[in-house]
Amino acid sequence: MAKGCRIISSPGASDVIIECLPGDPWPEELKARGFPLRPEPDGTRIVPYATRQEMTQNADGTLAPITEGSTQPTTMIVHQPGIRQTARFTMLAPF
């Protein structure tokens, strides 16, 4: 989790399954270290930060989403949970 990836294989399994968000650099770093990662079919996962919405404070104190091209400052950023596509990789467990 510290690198943005999850190991989702069962304990004692002969293959290690790694799951991360597309574009995450950790799988490439593992490949550079010599781990033989093989791509697997993509998966999905519910993540707590799937969407990001910038908000601004109106004159009356209420919050409103910032629209494209707005010059108002960002007061708060709201993260919403949702379903995201994930990239999966496998390698033999290093026993």
N, C-alpha and C positions, 0 to 999 in steps of 0.2 A: 504493500500500500504506500510506502514512503516514496516509491518511484512511479506511482500512478497505475500500477498493474496489480492483478490478483492472480494467485495460483488457485485454480478451481478444480484440480484433480483430487482424487481421494487419497488419503494416507496409504502408503504401501503400493500404490499403482506403479506399473513399470514405465508409464509415460507421464511427464509433467505437462499440464495444460496451463498456459499463461493467457490471461485475458486483459486487454487494455483498450483504451479509446483509440480510434484511428489517428495516425499521425504521432502517437506517443513515441518518444525517442528511445525508450528503454529496450524494446526488442532489438533495435539496431546496435545498441551498446552491448547487449548480450552476444550478438553475432560477432561483433568486433573482438570480444573476449574469447571467442572460439567455441561458443555453445552452438550446436547444430540445430537451430530452430527451423521447424517446418510449418508453413502456413496451414491453417485449418479453415473450414467454413466459418463465416462470421456469425456472431451471436448477438443477443440483446441483453441489456441490463437496465434496471431502474436505478438511476443515480440522483443524488439530492441536488445536483447543480446543473441539470440538463439545459435549462434556459436562463438567460441573463437579461434583465430589463433595467435600464437606467431610468431613474425617476428624478423629477425636479419638484421643488416646492412652489406652489402657486402663491399669489398675493394673500389669499385667505388662509394659508397654512396647510391646505390639503396637498397631497402628493398626486402627481400625474406622470404618465410615461412620457419620456422625451421623444418627440417626433423627429424624423430625419430632417436635417437642415436647421434644427433649432439652435439658437445661440444661448439658451438658458443653461446655467451651470448644473452639473449633476449633483444632486443632494444625497441620493442613496442608490445603491445597486441591489436589486432584489433577485435572488436565485430561486428558481422553482424546480421541484423534482420532475422527472419525466423519464421516458424510455429512450435510450441511446443505442446506436449500433456499436458493436465492439469487434475488435480484431482478435483472433485467437491463434496461438502458436503452440506446437508441441515439441518436446525433445525427450530423449530417453532419460530416465531418472539417474542422477549421478550417485549410484550406490557404491 
